[in-house]
Amino acid sequence: MKITRVRARVFEWKGDTVPPQPHFCTNAMDALWDRGDAMGSFRFHGWTVVEVETDEGIVGLGNVALAPRVAKTIIDQHLAPLVIGQDPFDYEYLWQRMYRATLAWGRRGIGMAAISGVDIAIWDIMGKALGKPVFKLLGGRTKEKIPCYASKLYNTDRETMQHEAQAYLDQGFTAMKMRFGYGPKDGPRGMRENLKSVAAVREVIGEDIDLMADCYMGWNLDYARRMLPRLEPFELRWLEEPVIADDIDGYAELNRIAPMPISGGEHEFTVHGFRQLLEKKAVSVIQYDTNRVGGISVARKINAMAEAFEVPVIPHAGQMHNYHLTMASLASPMSEFFPVHDVEIGNELFYYLFEGDPEPIDGYLDLNDDLPGLGLTLSETNFDQFHIVE
């Protein structure tokens, strides 16, 4: 079997579908005192779909969420020539070829995200060729079903957050994650508002539900040090991305002094980046995203490292490429699940473009043993909602 074609298409959400958003969660742009929609830098309005085809007519699907037009250019001009004519089952060779050929400018960020999209598609091909789901190629079923947590609770209006939290309880979730709305520029008043929000969610869900909180890189080391003791009474399962991703020493200090686990890795790349996080004991929960970190070929290696360090892996954003790795690894106790909200276009685009992702039932996800590959198909009925860049 040989790869004969690589196709990358960018799907951009049509029109002004995203209304002006209030500042409802802190993020890395807040350090600049951005008076506009600070979250706009992190809200996805486009997605790259990668199709890798073989001479036997098998088409593997991959995807890239970051900088889709740039990712398409990298795939078309740099990565496709490296894999066309090659055997997809030589996946390690192909990954190393893409990685080493782009070392001068790749390594991290969008270069690695583009490699991830091609790699995911190659694993989809292998599963389809063998008639097996990808998780069976990675080690098989290590759990009957995958526990998952509802990941939203963005709004700073506490009554709205409480109604949303109650809805997740009613759906059977036993874990959920919220985002903080305030950071260093908001001073002591913002600290109090953050604490009131956590208290409001705890008031609804009680003490027997896991609650996590995300700073999305919007704090700094000093602010996080001041917040940690104030958060201790709420028994958070983890505090996510309290500082920017490059401040690994800051993560390590916070992870050493924090009364709750510190999590991160959504914006980290390759086994080398995660080796550094693990060796420095910078995080107590790893949260890579397979379509950023280097694809399935890299994510499975990170799982093995994390298992040796006894650090759990709970990938970012859910989605099928992450679910297969979670199902196949004892290092992964649960998955993130993004409820689709029409008011925000972001990670939700994945669910408009692809069909096949399982819906949680009573807080659990399951994967079908009989669906080969990733188990995804393109949702062509939704294509009219996108501007497509070929």
N, C-alpha and C positions, 0 to 999 in steps of 0.2 A: 504494500500500500504506500502511495506517495501523496504528498500534499500538492495540489495543482493550482489552488487559487486562494488568495486571502482578500477579503472584502471588508472594508471599514466604512460604515455609514454613520453620520451624525444626525441625531433626531433632536430637533429644537422645538420646544413647546411654542405653539403659535400664539401671537397676539399678546395683549396686555392682560394676561390671565392672573397675575399675582397682584392683588391690591396693595397699596402702601402698608407696610407692616409696622406696628409699634415696636419699640425696643423691648422685646420680651425675653431675651436671654443674653447673658454676657458672652463675649467672644474676644478673640485676639485683637480685633480692630479697636476695641474700647480704649486701649492705651493711647490712641491718637485723638481722643475726644471727638470722634466722628459724629457730626450732628445730623447725618443722614440715616439711612437704613443700614446700620452697621452689619447686620446679618446678611445683607445682600451679597457680600463677597463669598459667602459659604452656602448660598441657596442655589441648587442646581436647576438650570432651565434647559439643559441639554444633556444628552447621553450618547456615547459611542457604542454601537453594536458591531461586534466582530464576527464574521463568518469565515471559517476555514474549511475548505472543501478538499476531498480526496478524489483520486482517480476511480474509486469505487462508488462515488456519488454520496458519500457520507459528509454531512455538513455539521461542523461543531460550532456552537454558539459561545462567544465570550462577550465581555462588556467592560467599558471604562466609564467611570463617573466623572473623573476630573478633567477639566479643560478639554472638552471633546474635540474641538477643531484641531487643536495642537496634537492630541493623541492620534487622530486620523492621519495627520501628516507624517507623524513618526512611523505609524504602522505601514502606510503606503510606501514611503520612500526608504525606510531603513530596515524594518523588520520583515516585511513580506518577502523580499529577495533572499533573506537568510533561511527561510523555512520552506519555500516552494521547492519541490523536487525531493524533499526529505521524507523519511518515514516518521509518522506522528508518534509511533511507539518509542522512538529515540528521544523521549521528551526531556530527559536530563541534558543530553547533548544539545538539543535545540534551545533549551533555556540558557545554558552556558554560552552558546553561540550568540544569542541576542544580547545577553548581559555584557559579555566581553567586547563585542563589536561596538557597543555604545558607551563604554566606560568613560570616554573623554568628556561626555556631556550628559550621560544618563545617570545611572547608579541610584538615584532617589527621585522623588517627585513624579512628574508627569512621564518621564522616560520609563520609570519602573511601572507606572500604571499601564502604559501602553504594552509593555511586555506581559503584564498580568492578563490583559484582555486576550492576547494571542494564546498564552499558556492555558487559560481556562477553556478556550475553544478546543485546544488539542486534547485535554482530558475528556471533554465531551465526546470528541471523536472516538477515543479509546473505549469509553463506556459503550457507545453505540455499536462499535465494531464487535465487541465481545458480548453484547446483549445484556450488560450488567449496569446497574447504577454506579455512579462514580464512587460512592462511599464503600461499595464492595471491593473496589480496586485499592482503597486506602486502608483497609483493615476490617471492613464490615461493620455490622451493627454492634456497638458497645453499650447501647441502652435501648430499652423497649421503645421509648418515645423521648423527644427532646423537650425538657422544661424550657419555657421562654418567659421573658419579661416584657411588659408593655412599655415602650419607650416614647414618651411624648411629654405631656404636662409642661408645656412651654410657657403658658400664659402667666403674666404677673398678677392678673386678677385672681385673687385667692378663691373666690366663690366659684369661678369657672374651673379652676384647678380641682376643687373638691368634687364638683359634678363629674369631671372627667375621671378622677380617681375612683369614684363610686361606680362608674360605668365599667371600668376594668375589673373591679371586684365582682360585679354582676356577671362578667364574662368568664370568671373562674381563674383569673390571674392571681398568683400568690407572690408576685414581685413586679415592681414598676420603677421607672426612673423619671426624675424631674430635672429641669434645668434651673439654674440660678439666674435671676434677672439683674443682679447688681454686682459691681466690682469696685476696684480701688477708687475710681474717680467719684463714686457716689458717697464715699466717706462713711462715718458711723451710722448715718440714717439708712444707707443702703445695706449695711450689715444687719441692722434690725429688720429691714424688709425681707432679706433673705431668710432670716431665722423664722419670721412669721409665716413665710411660705412653706417651709419644711414642717412647722408645727401644724399648719392647716391641713396638709396632706396626711400627716400622722393622725390627726384627729379623726379623719375619715377611715383610714385603713387599719388603725390600731397597731399593736406591737408585734403581731404574728405574721405580718406581711413584710417581705424584704423591700426596703426603699433605698435607692441609689440616687446620687445627685451629680450633675454634670456642670463643670465650670467652662468647658469648651475653650480652654486656654485664655480665659478672660481675666484671671487673677494674676498676681505676681507672688514671689516668694514671701515678701513681708506681709502682704494681705492674707495669704493662705495661713501663715503662722498665727496670725491674730484670729482667724476664723475657726481654726481646728478645735480649740477648747470649747468654743461656743456651740459647736455642732455635736460634741460628744454625747449629750443626753438623747439625741435622736437615733442613735444606733444605726447609722448608715452602713449598708453592706459594702459600699465603696464610695470614694470621692474621685470623680473622673476629671482628668486633664486640668489640674489646678494651675499649671503654668505652661508656657509655650513648649512645643515638642523638643526643641533643641536644648532646653535647660535640663539636661539629664542629671547634673549634680543637684539642682533644685528638687527634682523628683526624688532623688535618693535621700536628701535631708528630710523632706516631708514624709516619705515612707517610713523613715526611722522614728520620727516623733509623733506621727499621727495616731489618734485613738481609733481610726478606722483604716482599712486598706486603701492605698492609693492605686488608681488604675490609669492606663494609658497605652499608647501604641497605635491608635487610629491613624496617626500621621508619622509613623515610623516605617522603615523599609528594609527588606532583605534579612537574612539570618545574621548578618554582621551587626545591624542595628539592634536586633533583639538580644544578641549575645551580650552586647554592652549593657542593655537595660537589666538583664538577668544577673550579670556578674557584679554590677554596681548595686544590686538590690534596689533598683529605682522604682519598680512597680510591684505590687502584690497581685495584680490582675492584668493580663495581656489582652489587648483589644485590637489586633490587626484587622484589616479588611482585605480579603483575598484579592479583590480587584484593584488593590493598590500595592500590596506588600511584595508582589512578585509572582502572583498566581498560586495555583494549587501546588505546584512543584516546590515553592518556597514555604508556603503555609504549613505543609505536612512536616517539614524539617523544624520549623519553629515549635510545632506541637510536641515533637520529640524532645527538643531542648527544654521546653517548659515542664514537661513531665519529669525530667531529671531534676529540675530545680523545685519541684512541687509548687509551681505557680500556675493557677488556672488560666485557661484561654477562653475568652468569651468574645467572639468576633464582633466587630462593629457592623451594625445595620441589618443583621439578619440576611435574607436573600439566599437563593439556592446554592450559590457557590460556597457560601459559608456554612450552610446547614450540612452539606455532605461531609465537610471536615469535622464538624462538631459531632455528628453521628459516629464517625469512625475513630474518635480519639477519647481516651479516658481523661486526658488533660482538660477536656472541654465539658464542664458540667451543665451548661445551659446556653441559650441563644438569645440575642436581642430580636425583638419584633417591632416593626414600625407600623402602627395602625395608619391606614391611609386616610388623610384628612384633605378634602378638596381645597381648603383655604390656603394650603401651602404647597408649592411645587418644589420638591427637593428629592430626597430618597424615594419619594412616592413615584417618581417617573419610572423606576424599575418595574413597578406593577402595572403601569400603563403599556409598557413595551413588551413584557414577557408574560406568558401564561404558564402555570404549572406549580408556582410556589404554594405550599400547603397553608391552609388557614389553621390557626390554633384552636383547639377544642379544650376547654377547661384549663387553659394555660399550658397546653402541650402541643408540640408539632410532631408529625410523623412523616417518614419518607417511604415511598412505594418501592418495594423490592423488585417489582416487575417493570419499572420504567428505566430504560437504558440511558446511559449518559447522565447529564444533569437533570433530565426530566422537564426541560423548558422548551417552549415553542414561542415564536414571535406572534404577538397579538396584532395581526395585520388589520383587524377591524378598527383599531385605534390609530392607525397611521395617519388618517386625515386630520388628527389633532396636532400633527407635527409638521414642521418644515424639515425636509430630508435633504441632507447634503451628501451627494454621492462621491 
